[in-house]
Amino acid sequence: MDHFLYRDGRLMAEDVALDEIAAAVGTPFYCYSAATLTRHFRLLDEALAGTEHLVCFAMKANSNLAVVKLLGDLGAGVDVVSGGEYRRARAAGIPGARIVFSGVGKTKAEMRLALEGGIRQFNVESEPEMLALDAVAREMGVRAPVAVRVNPDVDAKTHEKISTGRKEDKFGIPISRAREVYREAAGLAGLEVVGIDVHIGSQLTDLAPFEQAYRKVAELTAMLRADGHDIRRLDLGGGLGIPYQKSNAAPPLPSDFGEMVRRVLGDLGCEIEIEPGRLIAGNAGVLVSEVIYVKHGEERQFLIVDAAMNDLIRPAMYGAHHDVVPLVEAVPGVEAEVYDIVGPVCESGDTFAKQRALAPLAAGDRIAFRSAGAYGAVMASEYNSRPLVPEVLVSGDQFAVIRARPDFDEMLKRDTIPEWL
């Protein structure tokens, strides 16, 4: 469920009409619903009720400071994958005790930053990283809390580019070597082993791969405890999918996920961490765009809009589907037109949808790409020297720009022409 609904023929974000925001800030722009973000976080938090747990928002999905602060104020932790995300988390008011640092390529500078500023744990993904973290921690005279990310070799049957739990993927260490690696970690004076980490991929719409992976984690927990390790946290990653198309089967409910976690892992007495990103932010945001031209080809009609692949790259990068709806509700019974929806970037890949049936549209009409709150603005670029689009947060009947559109002078000032040119 989200809070983007038609009211009196106008598409609303909670109690604000999206066309009113468009008139104020211009198009294209991202719009997020505070009520939807809040609802999705609480559903996940409640799903794990009765179990000691922490819901850590995966900042890579949406790292806007206002979004992160909103979730942090609700009690969320965050999962970061870079020093920049760590700095954003702290700037948004997230205490170090609620920050988990993941990622395969942490640098020593990033490790030092997190140890100085406070950290809940590092999810270590390789032995070289483990040795580097030990060295940094000993130099600083501290111990770094760690969970080793194990790769359970579970194929989540998701998109090739977002699958992370197979033996050929770059993440984690093989679960078959876990006891050896934990033994090595326990012998490093700069590390404190606190748990196990696992993450098998993103946009999963079936609980079976999760359960398969978590059963392996349960077996590993028993073995590691028998070896003398104090395993008290299980980081289960994120990955639960969202419905990008109304026609698709609904993904499992958070409550179903929580019930499965309790059934498989509940008797271990471990604190549970989960790292959802898309499930919290995905359907909490839309990208609003305006039609520039309607171009009639010999065999196709093209809806040329002012948003482009640099603003929302998921369709070009993953072949991802986003439902597209007009800001003015279609009149019942009107005959649909079929369009290829494309942007102005000089790439054939700058295509949002092909042969999409919509009520007839004309230049100046506005549309919204739904389910754009995750991996939208964070993956945007200034390709073709197009300014990053603004982000707007709505709460009830009020809205605020939470990231402004840069002007061209700002963009040009980032470049420097050397004196000798």
C-alpha positions, 0 to 999 in steps of 0.5 A: 500500500502507498499514499499516491491515490487519485482524488477528484481526478488528480493524483495526490501524494497524501493530501498534496496534488502532484501537479501543485508540486510540479508547478512549484518546483518544475519537472522532473522531480522525485516525490516521497510520502512520509506516511508510506515510509513510516507505514512500511518501516512499522510493518517490518518492525512489527513483523519481528515483534517478540524477537530482539531485533533491529531494522536497519534501512539499506541506505543504498536504496535512498540516502536523502538525509530527510528520508534517513532522519525520518526513519531514524526517528522511528527507531531504525538503524541503517546499513551503509556501504561506503564512508560517504553513506556513513557520514550521511547516516551520522549527519541524519542523526543516526547513532553509531550504535545503530549503523552496520557497515557492509560492502566488499571494498571497505578502505582503511580510511573508511574503517577508521572513520567508522571506528572513530565515529561509532559503529554497531558492527562491520560485516566483513566479506573477505579475509584480506578485509578482516586483516586490514580491519584488525590492523586499523583497530589495533593501531587505534587501540580498540576492538572492531565488532564484526560479523562475517558475511557467509555465502550460502550458495543459494540461488534466489532466482532474481535478476542477474545483476542483483543476485548476491548469494551464489558461489560465483558472486563476489560477496562474502566467504563460502559457508564451507570455509566459515569455521576456518575464517571464524577461527582466524578472526577469533585470533586477531586482537583487534576484532570482536566476533559478534555474529553472522551475516548473510544476504542472498539478493534483492527483489525476492518474491518467494520466501523459500530461498530465504528459508533455505539460507537461514537454515544453513545459518542456523546450522552454522550458528550451532557449529560456531558456538560449539567452537567457542564463538559468542554468536549473538547476532544474526544479520539476515540482510534484506531483499524482500521484493515489492510489486512493481506491476499491479498484475504481478503476484503479490510478494510475501507479507512482512508478517509472513517473513517474520513468522518464518524467521521466528520458526527457523531461527527463534530458538537460537536466542540471537538478536536479529538484524534485517536490512530492507531498502526497497521494501521501505522506500520503493513504493514510497516514491514516484518520479514526475515528468512532463510530456515534451512531444508526442512523435508519430512514427510509421509503426510506433508512437513515442511519448518523449518526456523530460525525465531521462535514463540519467534520472531513473536508470533502472529500466535501461540498466535492469530492463525494470518495469515501472507503472506509468500513470497520468497526473490527471485521471483518465476518463472512464471508457476512453480508448487507450493509445499505445506508446514507447515512453522515452527520454531526451538523452542521446541513447537508444537505451533511454527508454522507460517503456515500450508499447505501453497502453495509456489514455491519450496524452499530449505535450504539456501533460504530466505522468508519474513513474510509480515505485521509484522511491528506491534506486532512483535518485541515488543512482542518478547522474548528470549525463548529457549535462542534465541537472540532478532532479529535485527530491520532495518530501510530503507529509499530510498537506505539506511538502518540502524540497529536500534536495534542490535542483542545481542550476547550471552555474553550480554545475559549471563551477565544479569544473576547472580549466587549467591556466595553460589552456 
